[in-house]
């Protein structure tokens, strides 16, 4: 399973990827909006940490995946526990 994480804290990138590896998921983390979301591919899940994102970045992320049929999970909290709860729900 592949997961794209948009937003979050810069110091937590390694924590996000290690947690996804424990759930046997590959993770791509986009913290900032540099030329949109390039190389997003075709993920199985997109996680938006909305507390650390601008409205423009949320709009860009949603526009980038509107042609794909993937679930989007939004979380206001960008903690490791929030990501764990999301992965518990989707990575079975």
N, C-alpha and C positions, 0 to 999 in steps of 0.2 A: 504494500500500500504506500502511496506517495502523498505527502502532505505539504502544502504551501502555507507558510505562516507569514502574515503581513502585519507589520507593526511590532510592538513589543519593546523591551529594553535592550539596549546595546550590550550590556554586560551579561545578559541572559542567553545569548545566542548558543553558546556551548551547552547550556542546560537544556534548552529546547531540543537541540539535535540529539543529545544523549538520551533524553526521555523518549523521543521518537524511536531511537534505536532499540530501546527496551521493549517497545511495542512492535518491533519488527517493521518499522516504517522508515521510509527515506524522507528527509525534510529539506526544504529550501526555505530560507528565512530572508525576507525583504524588510529591512528596517526603514529605509528611506526611499523616496520616490526619485530614482535617477532614470530618466527616460522611460518612465512607465515600468511595467513589470515585464521585463524581457526574459526570455528563456523559461517561461512559466511551464511550458509543456502541457501535459494532460493529466493533472493530479486527480487523486481520488477524493480529496478533501481540501478545502481552503478554510483556514482559521484567520479571522480578523480580530486583532486586539485593538478595539476602537478607542480606548483611552489614550493611546500614544500615537494616534493617526490624525491627520488633518482631514477635513471633509473632502478636499480635493483628492487625497490619496484613496479614500474609501470609494469615491466615484470612479477613479481610475481603475481600481482593483475590480470593481463590479462590471465596468465596461469591458475589461480585459477577458472576463470569463463568461460574458452573457451568451456567447455562442456555444459554450461547453455546458454539458449537463452534469454539473458536479454540485455536491452539497456545500453550502457555506455556513460556517458556524461563527457567530459573533460573540465576543466576550469583552465586557468592559474592563475586566481585570486581566492583566498580562502576567500573572504569576505562573509558577510551575504547577501549582495545584489546579489552576484553572485549565491549563493545557492537559493535565492528567485526567480531569473530569471529561473533557471533550474526547480524548483518545479512548477512555473507557467506553464511551458511547458508540464510537465509530470503528475502532480497531479491535474487532472480535476475532 
